Amino acid sequence: MAERREQERSGVELARRIAAIADDKKAADLVALDVRPLVGYTDFLVICTARNERQAKAVHDEVYAQLKADGRLPDHVEGVRQARWVLMD
């Protein structure tokens, strides 16, 4: 039970951290959705809007760099080349 609470806290903290990084890069429409009651493959979705491709790439690059520094690389990244949309999971 204590381990499950620690995992939940870890997921919340990670979602908040990613949201803060995106906010620092001036992302708009920032939302963190708790999807734990709905799906079993993830806990949170962090969604944001960038004004253009350059900003989308900057948000991606900063999230990636900070997670990498923590030893938490995403398993999969899509859309970064064109940067019209980016998915990191």
Beta strands, then each sheet from edge to edge (+ up, - down):
strand 1: 28-34
strand 2: 44-49
strand 3: 77-78
strand 4: 87-88
sheet 1: 1+ 2-
sheet 2: 3+ 4-
end
